[in-house]
Amino acid sequence: MRTACRAALINLATLTAAEDMGSPLSLGFLMAYSRKALGRRVESRIFQYRLGTRRSMIAAALRDLAAFAPRVAGISCYGWNVEAALALARALKRRRPALRVVLGGPEIHPGRAALLRAKTADALVLGEGEETWVELLRRLLDGRSWAGTPGALAMGALRPARGPRRAFIEPLDRVPSPWTAGAFPRDHAVWNTALIETSRGCPMDCSFCTWTNRRSKVRRFSEARVAADLEVLGRLRPKNVFVCDSDFFWDRERGLRLARLMRGHGEKSDIQWYLEVSIEHLDAEVLEATDHPCFGLGVGVESLSPGVLRLNGRNPDLRRIRAALDCLRRRPTRAEVNLHLICGLPGETRESFLAGLDEILSVPGARPIVFCAQVLPGSRLAGPMRHLVRRRRRPPHYVVATDALPEREYLELRRAAFELLLLMNHPPTRDLLRRLAKKRAGSITAVFAAVRHGLDPGARSILGKAWRRCSRFPAREQFSLNWEWRPVLDAAQEARLFAGVRAAA
């Protein structure tokens, strides 16, 4: 017997390559929660597409949804996919005007109300989505209007009507796990990267961030619930598991206990667990608990300028930051350690950014990851601090100039950082630059500037080609100045470039 309502949940993956497909955690939560709340009244299915050619992606989605015949479709919208998501929503409404389309995710906010007037969507989910999604489904089943639904924006009789703000879900264990509830396939033929949460929320109020429920109490799933997720993932053995917590070690003792559980699974499989941690929460005990190749640590540094950190909503503990960096220098670890900086924060000058990058580059065994600042919807950079930045008009809204960095100077800084990181990704060249910096009692960035100036025309041309090539990649892929995951030079060009660097040194 056919169910009363079919619901399609649509994820548009970040990148184009097959190996980058991951499990859509947010949609898994929606599926698991609606199963719990509505049972067989709703049949949900997750559809995933890669952001290759938009026309082919939309054609594939239209074919799949015609076969599934849902009454409602939910689409997750992020900075990297929102334009494609809106194009898909329009195509779905043109093909099937009676289909209810719901948009949610970080790119959906009250300022998007025009999407309702244009009939691109029938409802916008604002904030945490599980209870709102279930309420929309329940109203659809009961033949009631969506206008006034708590946590949603939907068309009323004449204009968009916003429902009451919805309280956060507590306790979090009310939301079933997609992993133990079977929302995802029991094999990973369609993805090799899994996502999990052990907590939600973040007490910080960083200007550049719209982490779900920022400046809020951190709510946690029970350790028993997390342990059950780890058991399932240990059996499935995906290649990578990203833990989507704002800081895995906010609760230090809990984080250490869970890290030891993960290590036990990692020692028996090829899974690599990726955890986010603030630089101020990194210490010898955390490094000891994660001292295994099964771990990757994304260490949030953002900037090493105290003034920049304070301007952007951080209250830095400089003593703990220095202690963490010293600990990394003294204590070798088998974990993959990535130190995160942001290029283009308000208040950051060329000199202060390069000084921070120098300090990060001085940490042996750690890899600097430099992100390009973005103005995210709902962030303070999009609101009270918007006068401090200029941004790209279309999403992703990358910063193009700041109060301290005019557009041309900021572009030159990004290019210099990109070129330095490209050279530092080549171990012999990295060792050469470090030796020269030590010999000359200078900094790696200063040594790089001198070497760059002394490059022969052929090597300089190759370095320029690398920058131009990465600049032509889709905007959604330009979130970082690190490009080792996607080669920008062929083997012959690399050999010629590195030979030129050796000669210039």
N, C-alpha and C positions, 0 to 999 in steps of 0.2 A: 504494500500500500504506500502511495506517495505521501511524503510529509506535507504539512500545511505550508511550509515556507522553506525555500532554499536561499542560502546566503553565500555569496562569493566574497572571499577576502583576498585582496590583490596586493602583491608586493612587487615593486619594481627595483631590481637589485642595483647596487651601487655601480659596479664595474661591468665590463663587457665580457671578460674572459670566463670560461666555464669553471676554472678552479677557484674563482672568487665568489661563487654562489654560497650563501649562508642561510641558515634556518631563520625565518622571520619571527622573532620572539614575540613582538607585540601582537601579531595576528594569531599566534598560537595561544596567547592569553585570552584573546577575544573568543576564539573557538572553544577553549576549555571552559570558560566562564559561562558562555551561552548554553553549552551542553548541560552544565550543572543546573542552571536556572530554568531552562526551558525543555530539556529532555528531547523527546522525539518530535516536538512541535517544529523544530528547526533542524535542517540538515546543512551543515557548513562545509565548505571546501576551500583550501588555500590554493591560489594560483600564483606562480612566480614567473617573472620575465626579466630578461637582461636588457639593459639600456643600450642596445646596439642601434640599428636603424629604427627610428621611431615609427615609421610607416609599417615595417614588418612586425614590430612589437604589437602595435595596435591591431593589425590584421590577425595575429595569432590570438590575442585576447578576445577579439570579437568572435572568432570561430569557437574558442573554448567555452565562452559564456553562452553562445547560442545553443551548444550541446547540453550544457548544464541547466540552462533556463532558470536562473535565480530571480527572486522577486526583489532582492536588495543586494547591492555590491558596496563593500567598504574598501577604500583605497588609502594606504599610508603615504603621507606626504612629508618628504624631507628636503633639505636644501639642494641635495644632488639630484632629486628626481621630480620636484614639484611641477616643473613645466611639462614633463612627459606625463605625469599623473593627471594634470588638468586636461591635457590633450586627449588622454584616454577617456576621462569622464565625459567630455563633450561628445566623443565618438559613440560612447555607450548610450548617451541620451538621444543622440540623433537616430541611432539604429533601433532603440527600444525606449520610446518616451515614457512608458509606464514603469520602467525599471527605477527603483529608488536608489540613488547614489549618495553615499555617505563618505565624507572626507575627514580624516583625522591625522594626527601627527604634529611634530614641532612647527611645521609651516602653516598650520591652520590656527587662526586666531580671529577675534571679532572684526578686525580690519578687512577680512576676506568676505564680508557679507554680500558684496556684489556678485559673488559666485552663485548665491541663491537667487538673486534677481535675474541673472542671466540664464538660470535653469541649467547651470553646469552641475550643480549638486542640489540635493533635497535637504541635507542637514550637514552641519559642521560640528564635529565633536571637539570640545574645548577642554584640554587637560587630560587627566587620567581617564582611560576610555572604557574599561570593562563594564562598569555598571550602566554607563550611558548607552553603550551599544546594546546591552540586554534590554534596557528600557525602550529603545527605539524599536527593537524587534517585537517586544511585547505589545506595544501600541499598534504596530503594523498588523499583528495577528488579530488584535481586538478591534481593528477598524477605527482607531482613534487618531487624532491629529498629532503630528510631531511638534507643533508649535508649543513652546513652554516646557519642553522636556528638560529636566535638570541636567546641566552639563553640556547642553547643545544649543546651537543656533539654527533655527528653521523658519521657513516662511509662515507668517501668520496670514490673516485675511488680506492685509494691504502691504505689509512690510515685514522684514526679518524680525523674528521675535526670539529673544534670548531667554532661556530658562534660568532658574536659580542656580547659583554656583553649587557644585556638588562637593561634598566633603570627601576627603581622602579615605580610601578603604582601610579599615583597621578592624581586627588584625589582618595582616596581609595573607595569612594562610587561608582566608576565605576564598582567595583566587586559586583555583586548581593549577597545578603545574602542567604546562603543555607536554612535558616529557613523560611524566608518570600517567597523564590522562590520555596519551596516545594521539595528541594533535598532529605530531609529525610522523613521517614514515619510520618504521622500525629498522630501516637500513638507511644509509646515507648516499644512495645512488644519485640523488638530485642535489646534494650539498655536501661539503666537507668541512664547513665551519659552523659550529653550534654556538648559540648565545644562551646565557642564563643570567638570572638576577638572584642575589642573596639579600638585597635591600633596595629600598627606593628612598629618594629624597636627598637633599644636601643642605647643610646649614650655612654654606657660603653664599655670598651674593656678588660673585665676580661679574664685572661689566660685560664680559665677552661670552657669557655662558647662559644657556637656557636649559640646563639640565633639569629634567622633569622634577618639578616641585622644589626648585632651588629655594634657599633661605627657609627651609622647613625642617621639621623634626625628621630624623632618619628613622624610617620604619623598616623592620627586618622580618624576613621569612624565618620560621623556626629552623634551628639547626637540624632537626630531624627531617624536615621538608627538604632542606638543601642536600643533606646526606643521601636522601632517596634519589634526587636528581643526579647526583654524582654517580650513584650506582648504575642508573640507566645509561648515562653517558660512558661510563667505564665499559659497559657491554657493547654499546654501539661503536665506540672507538672512532669518532670523527678526528680529523687531522688537528684541528684547532678548536678550543673552547674559549670564547671571550666572556668574561664576567662583567656585566654591564652596571656595576656599582660605581657611584661617584668616587669613592675611596674605599677599597676593600679593607683597609686597616683603620677606619674611623673608630671602631670598637676593636682595639688592638688584640685583646685576648681571644675574642671570638674569631678574628681574622687568622690568628696563629693556629687555632684549632682546625679551622676549615682548610687552611693551607696544608696542614699535615695530612688531612684526609685526601686532598687532591694529589699530594705527593705519593701517597700509597697507590692511588689509581695510575698515576703517571709512571711509576716504576714498573708497572705490569703491562703497560701499553705504550703506544706511540703518541698519545694525546699530549698537546702542549696547551697549558692553561695560561691565559693572559689576564693579568690583574692590573687595575689602575690603583695607584697609591700616590698621595701627596708627598713631595720631597721632605716635608716636616715630619712625616710618620714613618720614614725609612730609617732603620737602625740595624745594629748587628744581629738582634734576635730575628727581625723580619728577614734579613738576608740569610740567616742560618736556616730558617724554616723553608725558604724557597730556593735553597742551594741545590738545584737539580736541573738538568737540561729540559725537564718537562715544564718549566716555568718561563714566562715572559712577563716582565714588569714594565708597565708604562708609568714612568715617574713624572708627575706634574710639577715642573719647575716654573714654566710660563715666562718668567723674567728673573734676573738676579739683581735688578735695580730696586731697592726698597721704596723709592718714591713712586716708581711705575706701579709696583704691586699695590701700594696704598691707594693710589689714584683709581685703580681698577678693582677696588673692593676687597683686596686681600689685606690681612693684618699679619705681615710676615714675622716669624720668629727667626731672626737672622742667626742666632746661635745654633738652633736646631738644623737650619739649612746647611750651614757650614759643617756641622758635625756629620750630617748625612753624606755630603760630598767627600769629606775626609774618610768616612767609613768605607765608601766605595773605592777610594784610592788604596786604602790599606788592605781591604779584605777581598781577595778574588772570589768570584762567584761563578757557578756553572749556569746560572739563569741568564736568559737574554735580558739585558737592561737597556731600556730606551729612555733617554732623558728628553722631555718635551719642552721646547721653547715655542713662543708665539712671536712671529715677526709682524710688526704693525700695530702694537698696542698704543693707545693714547699715552703721551708723555715719554715714550721710548725714543731716544735719539739714535743716530747711527752709531755713535761712540758707545752708548750704554748697551745697545744690543750686541755689538761686536765683543764688548768686554764679557758679557754673559756667555756668548758663544765660545769665547776663548776658555772660560773656566770649565764649561761642559766638555770641550774637546780635550782638556787636560786629564779627564778621568779615564784611565785605561780600562779597556774591556766594555765600556758603555758606548752606546751609539746615540748621537744627537738626532732627534727628530724635530724639524722646524716646521711648524704649521703656519699658514698664512691667516692672519686675523680676518674674521668674518663678523658682519653685523647680523646677528640672528634675530628673527622676530621674537619680541617679548623680552629681549635682553636690554640692559641699561644703555648699551651703545645704540640701540634703536629708539631709546626714549630720552631720559634726562641727560645723557652724555652724547647725544647725536651730533651736537655742535663741534665735537672734538674729532670727528672723522668724516671723510667722504667715502662713499661706497659704490660698488658696481650696482647699476640700476636693476638688472635682472638677477634672479637667484642662480647660483649661490652669490650672496651679497658680500663679496670680498672687499676689504678695506683697500682703497686706492690712494689715500692720503690721510695724514693725521695732523694734529696741532703741532707736532714736532718734526714731521717728515713731509715736506711737499711731495707732490706726485712723482716728479722726476727723480728726486733723491731716494724716495721709497722704492721705485722701480730699480734703480741702480743697486740699492742695498739687497733687494731680493735676488738680483742676478749674481752679485758677488757671493752671497751665501749659498746659492745653488751651485755655483762653480766650485767653491771650496768643498762643499759636501760631496760633490762628484769626485773630486780628487781624494778626499779622505776615505771614500768607499773602496779605494784601491790600496790594499795593505802595504805594498812597498812604498807607494807615494805617501801614505799616511805616516809611515815610520820616518821617511825622509824629512817631511815637514816638521815632525816632532823633534827630530835630532837637531835640525837647524834652529828651531826656536830655543832649545835648551842651550845650544852652543853660543847663540847670539844674545842669550838672556833676554829674549823678547817673547812676543806672543805668536801663536800659530797664524792668527789673522794678519798680523804685520808681515810675517814671512811669506804668506800666500800673496799678499799685495805686491811684494817685491818680486817674487817669482813670476807672477802674472804679468807684471810690467816688462820682465825680461824675456818673455816667450818669443820664439821666432814666429814670423807671420803665419806659417802653416799650422803650428800648434794653436796659435791664438784664433785662427779661423775655425778650427775644429771645436774649440771651446764655445765660440759664438754660435756655431751650428747646433750644438747641444742645447743651448738656451732657447734658440728660436724654435727648435723642434718641440721642446716641452711646452712652449708658449702656444703652440698650435693644437695641443691636445684639448679635448672637451673641457669646458670650465669646471665641470663636476669633478674632474680628476686632478685639478690644480690646487688641492687643499694643502699640499705639503711641498717643501722645497727639496725633499728627498725623492730621488727617482730610481733607486736601485731596483725597485720592484718592476719597473718598466724601462728597459734599456733605451737610451737616447743616442747611443753611438754603436757602430758595429765594431768587430774585433780589431780590424785594421786601423780604424780611427782612434780607438782607445790606445793601441800600441804606439801610434804616432804622437798622440797627445802626451802620454806618460814619458816618452823619450824626450819630448820637448821640455817637460817639467824638469827632468833630471839635468838636462843641459843648462837650463836657466838657473838652476840651483847652484 
